[in-house]
């Protein structure tokens, strides 16, 4: 009995302790303190930013910079609306499609179709008949300078011819079909934003090397940003809508394409000039090969295999597109940041210095 009483007493004591705990206040001090995660930079991190974290931050900064510049360039190089556009003259089409030489060749096509010029045994151009009634200003000037015989190169570089072409290019620039020197400089200045981002990366690279940190992936990113920056220095000479207007006119005048073997005698002098202006000097060689060879016209002006159309270095418009797409590869800087893979990062400081 004594043992049973002792057991009952112990059971009552345990029950009293449990009851007291139920009414006692809950100690939550250990659970109300804020969680602290160690995300601070280590004492040896360059600029107080861990290498892997800087690589991702720099990648985002570079992508935003390149994308922003590309969007800004797109608006600046668009050109006027096609809805209110008028068709270009043969001279204007040649200046957009090629260069000043092509403009001269288009005028020679008109004069040749009208029987107003010919080429002698020396390859010099000289008058052989009166001007056609529909002659343009450039036609009249070229016809005048060939009075005493002159080479094709002499026509291109003649002062009076250059004055006419200067006015024609200025008019195209004012209308927005081509970008003049001032406009191209303004567009080119957008690359400074990307070079500023490049400068930040180079400073980080130098600091990381000084601290003995691995910088492999940062170097890869810097290479991509540098390529994007230099690609953005390439600016198209012809606006985007200027190229579209040229393509639209080519479709409308497809009957003048060299593929159609048009007869300049049938269509007349102005159609001959437009054929060369729109489709390149190859149209001249197909329509009048003897004169083209005798006058030493250069085949490589605005001529491609698919229809004798193209553009000069200003036609970096199309190369501007490719460069713009190559620029956009700047936003693919992620290729430079293989840091996440950890392949060249190692353990500690990451690969961003």
C-alpha positions in Angstrom: 0.0 0.0 0.0 2.8 2.3 0.8 4.3 1.7 -2.7 0.9 2.3 -4.4 0.4 5.6 -2.5 3.9 6.7 -3.5 3.1 6.0 -7.2 -0.2 7.9 -7.0 1.6 10.9 -5.4 4.2 11.0 -8.1 1.5 10.9 -10.8 -0.3 13.8 -9.3 2.9 15.8 -9.1 3.6 15.2 -12.9 0.0 16.3 -13.8 0.4 19.5 -11.8 3.6 20.3 -13.6 2.0 19.8 -17.0 -1.0 22.0 -15.9 1.3 24.7 -14.8 3.1 24.7 -18.2 -0.2 25.0 -20.0 -1.0 28.2 -18.2 2.6 29.6 -18.3 3.3 32.3 -21.0 5.0 31.0 -24.1 8.6 32.1 -24.6 8.7 33.4 -28.2 11.9 35.5 -27.9 13.9 32.9 -29.8 11.4 33.0 -32.7 10.7 36.7 -33.1 14.3 37.7 -33.8 14.8 38.5 -37.6 16.5 35.9 -39.7 20.0 36.9 -40.7 21.5 35.4 -43.9 25.1 35.9 -44.6 24.9 37.7 -48.0 27.4 40.4 -47.2 30.6 40.5 -49.2 33.7 38.9 -47.7 36.5 41.1 -46.5 38.6 40.4 -49.6 35.8 41.0 -52.3 36.7 43.7 -54.9 34.6 46.8 -54.4 32.7 44.9 -51.7 30.8 42.9 -54.4 31.5 39.1 -54.8 32.7 38.1 -58.2 29.7 35.9 -59.3 27.3 38.6 -58.2 29.2 41.3 -60.1 29.2 39.2 -63.3 25.4 39.0 -63.2 25.0 42.7 -62.4 27.3 43.6 -65.2 25.6 41.3 -67.6 22.2 43.1 -66.9 23.8 46.5 -67.2 25.4 45.7 -70.5 22.1 44.2 -71.9 20.1 47.2 -70.9 22.6 49.6 -72.4 22.8 47.8 -75.7 19.1 47.3 -76.0 18.4 51.0 -75.2 20.9 52.3 -77.8 19.4 50.0 -80.4 15.9 51.2 -79.7 17.0 54.8 -79.9 18.9 54.2 -83.1 15.8 52.6 -84.6 13.8 55.7 -84.2 16.5 58.0 -85.3 17.3 56.2 -88.6 13.6 55.4 -89.6 13.2 58.2 -92.1 10.0 59.8 -93.3 6.7 58.0 -93.7 6.1 56.1 -96.9 2.5 57.2 -97.0 3.2 60.7 -98.1 6.4 59.8 -100.1 6.7 60.7 -103.7 8.7 58.6 -106.2 12.3 59.4 -106.5 14.0 60.8 -109.6 16.5 58.7 -111.4 19.3 60.7 -109.8 17.9 60.4 -106.3 17.3 56.7 -106.7 21.0 56.2 -107.9 22.3 58.2 -104.9 20.3 56.1 -102.5 21.1 52.8 -104.3 24.8 53.5 -104.8 26.9 56.7 -104.9 27.7 59.7 -107.1 29.2 57.5 -109.8 26.0 55.6 -110.2 24.1 58.9 -110.4 26.4 60.0 -113.2 26.0 56.6 -114.9 22.2 56.9 -114.8 22.4 60.3 -116.4 24.7 58.9 -119.1 22.1 56.1 -119.7 19.5 58.8 -120.5 21.9 60.7 -122.7 23.0 57.6 -124.5 19.4 56.4 -125.1 18.7 59.8 -126.6 21.8 59.6 -128.8 23.2 62.7 -127.1 26.6 61.3 -126.2 29.1 58.7 -127.5 32.5 57.4 -126.6 35.5 57.7 -128.9 38.5 55.4 -129.3 40.2 56.8 -126.2 37.2 56.1 -124.1 36.4 59.8 -123.8 32.8 61.0 -123.7 31.7 63.6 -126.2 28.5 65.1 -127.5 26.9 63.4 -130.4 23.5 65.0 -130.5 21.1 67.4 -128.8 19.6 67.0 -125.4 16.4 65.1 -125.0 13.4 67.3 -124.1 12.9 65.6 -120.7 16.6 66.1 -119.6 17.2 66.6 -115.9 19.5 69.2 -114.4 22.3 66.6 -114.1 21.7 65.5 -117.8 22.1 69.1 -119.0 25.3 69.6 -117.0 26.9 66.4 -118.1 26.0 67.0 -121.7 27.7 70.4 -121.4 30.9 69.2 -119.9 31.3 66.5 -122.6 31.4 69.2 -125.3 35.2 69.0 -125.8 35.6 65.4 -124.7 36.2 64.1 -121.2 36.7 60.8 -119.4 34.0 59.3 -117.3 36.1 59.9 -114.1 36.5 63.5 -115.2 32.8 63.8 -115.4 32.3 62.4 -111.9 34.8 64.8 -110.4 33.9 67.9 -112.5 33.0 70.9 -110.3 29.7 71.6 -112.0 28.6 68.0 -111.7 29.6 67.9 -108.1 27.5 71.0 -107.4 24.4 69.4 -108.8 25.0 66.2 -106.8 25.7 68.2 -103.6 22.2 69.8 -104.0 20.6 66.4 -104.7 22.2 64.8 -101.7 21.3 67.8 -99.5 17.6 67.5 -100.6 17.6 63.8 -99.8 19.1 64.5 -96.4 16.6 67.2 -95.6 13.8 64.9 -96.5 15.3 62.1 -94.3 15.8 59.5 -97.1 19.6 59.5 -96.3 21.5 60.5 -93.2 23.9 63.3 -93.7 27.2 63.6 -91.9 25.7 65.4 -88.9 23.0 62.9 -88.5 25.4 60.0 -88.7 27.6 61.6 -86.0 24.5 62.0 -83.7 23.6 58.3 -84.2 27.2 57.2 -83.7 27.3 59.0 -80.3 24.9 56.4 -78.9 27.8 54.0 -78.8 29.3 56.1 -76.0 26.8 54.6 -73.6 28.1 51.1 -74.3 31.7 52.3 -74.0 30.9 53.8 -70.6 29.7 50.4 -69.5 32.9 48.9 -71.0 34.9 51.4 -68.9 33.2 50.2 -65.7 34.0 46.6 -66.6 37.7 47.4 -67.4 38.0 49.2 -64.0 36.6 46.1 -62.3 39.0 43.9 -64.2 42.0 45.9 -63.2 40.8 46.0 -59.5 40.1 42.3 -59.6 43.6 41.4 -61.0 45.2 43.6 -58.3 43.3 41.7 -55.6 44.4 38.4 -57.1 40.8 37.4 -58.1 39.9 35.2 -61.1 38.5 37.3 -63.9 37.9 34.8 -66.7 34.2 35.3 -67.3 34.5 39.1 -66.8 37.0 39.2 -69.7 34.5 37.3 -71.8 31.8 39.8 -71.1 34.1 42.7 -71.8 34.9 41.2 -75.2 31.3 41.0 -76.1 30.5 44.5 -74.9 33.5 45.9 -76.8 32.3 44.2 -80.0 28.8 45.6 -79.5 30.3 49.1 -78.9 32.4 49.1 -82.1 29.5 47.6 -84.1 27.3 50.5 -83.0 29.8 53.0 -84.5 28.7 51.7 -87.9 25.8 54.0 -89.0 23.7 53.5 -92.2 23.9 56.2 -94.9 20.3 55.4 -96.0 17.4 55.5 -93.7 15.2 52.4 -93.2 12.3 53.9 -95.1 14.6 55.1 -97.8 15.5 51.5 -98.5 11.9 50.6 -98.4 11.0 53.3 -100.9 13.7 52.0 -103.2 12.4 48.5 -103.0 8.8 49.7 -103.6 10.0 51.6 -106.8 11.8 48.5 -108.0 8.7 46.5 -107.7 6.7 49.1 -109.6 9.4 49.4 -112.3 10.2 45.7 -112.5 9.8 45.9 -116.3 13.1 47.9 -116.3 15.0 45.2 -114.5 17.9 43.7 -116.4 16.2 40.3 -116.0 13.5 41.6 -118.3 16.0 42.9 -121.0 14.2 46.2 -121.5 14.7 48.1 -124.7 15.9 51.7 -123.9 14.8 52.7 -127.4 11.3 51.6 -126.5 11.0 53.1 -123.0 12.9 56.3 -123.6 15.8 58.2 -122.0 14.3 58.7 -118.5 13.3 55.0 -118.2 16.9 54.1 -119.1 18.2 56.4 -116.4 15.7 55.0 -113.9 16.8 51.4 -114.8 20.4 52.1 -113.9 19.4 54.1 -110.8 17.2 51.4 -109.4 19.0 48.2 -110.6 22.6 49.3 -110.8 25.3 49.6 -113.5 24.7 46.1 -114.6 21.6 47.3 -116.5 24.0 49.5 -118.5 26.2 46.6 -119.5 23.2 44.5 -120.6 21.5 47.3 -122.6 24.6 48.9 -124.2 27.7 46.7 -123.4 29.9 48.3 -126.1 29.5 51.9 -124.7 29.8 50.7 -121.1 33.1 49.0 -121.8 34.4 51.8 -124.0 33.5 54.5 -121.4 35.2 52.3 -118.7 32.1 52.2 -116.4 32.8 50.3 -113.2 30.8 47.1 -112.8 31.1 47.0 -109.0 28.8 49.9 -108.3 25.5 49.0 -106.8 25.6 45.6 -108.5 24.8 42.2 -107.1 24.1 38.9 -108.6 20.4 39.0 -108.0 19.2 41.8 -110.2 22.1 44.3 -110.2 20.9 46.1 -107.1 22.8 46.9 -104.0 24.4 49.7 -102.1 27.7 51.3 -101.4 29.4 51.5 -98.0 26.6 53.8 -97.0 24.6 50.8 -97.7 25.9 49.8 -94.4 22.2 50.3 -93.9 21.8 46.7 -94.7 25.1 46.0 -93.0 23.7 48.4 -90.2 20.9 45.9 -89.8 23.5 43.1 -89.6 25.6 45.1 -87.3 22.5 46.1 -85.4 21.7 42.3 -85.1 25.4 41.8 -84.2 24.9 44.6 -81.8 22.0 42.7 -80.4 24.4 39.9 -79.8 25.7 42.3 -77.1 22.5 41.6 -75.3 23.5 38.0 -75.5 26.4 38.8 -73.3 25.2 36.0 -71.2 27.5 33.9 -73.4 30.3 35.6 -71.6 29.0 34.8 -68.2 29.6 31.1 -67.8 30.2 32.0 -64.2 27.0 30.3 -63.2 28.5 27.0 -64.5 31.4 27.5 -62.2 33.7 26.1 -64.7 36.4 28.7 -64.5 35.3 30.3 -61.3 36.7 27.9 -58.8 35.4 28.2 -55.3 35.9 31.5 -53.6 35.9 34.9 -55.3 34.0 33.9 -58.5 35.0 34.9 -62.0 34.1 38.5 -61.9 37.1 39.8 -60.1 
